[in-house]
Amino acid sequence: MANSAQARKRARQSIKQRAHNASLRSTFRTAVKRVQKAILAGDKAAAKSVYEESVPVIDRIADKKIVHKNKAARHKSRLSAQIKALSA
C-alpha cells in the first residue's frame, strides 16, 4: 500500500488511467472486429467503407500508445489484404 500522499495520489490516478486505456483498447478491438465482420459477409464495397472508417480510429489509438504502432500497422495491413482478396 502507498505510504506517502504522493504515492496515494499516483495510485488513484493510475486506476483512472487504466480504465481509460482499457476503454480505448476495447474501441480498437471493436473497430477491427467490425471490419472482419464486413469481410466475412463478403461484400467488398461495404468492407472497404467500414475499413476506411476504422483506420483513423486505429491510428488514433496507436498515436496514444495504447497499442504499439507496429501492431496497428499489422492489423491494417492484414485487413486491407483480406479486403483486396474478396471478389468484386
Residue pairs with C-beta under 8 A, 6 or more apart in sequence:
2 8
2 10
2 11
21 66
24 61
24 64
24 66
25 61
25 66
25 67
27 57
27 61
28 57
28 58
28 61
28 66
28 67
28 72
31 54
31 57
31 58
32 54
32 58
32 75
32 79
34 50
34 54
35 47
35 50
35 51
35 54
35 79
35 83
36 79
36 82
38 46
38 47
38 50
38 51
39 47
39 79
39 82
39 83
39 86
41 47
42 86
43 86
44 83
44 86
44 87
44 88
47 82
47 83
47 86
48 83
51 79
51 80
51 83
54 79
55 76
58 72
58 75
58 76
59 72
61 67
61 72
62 68
62 69
62 71
62 72
62 73
63 69
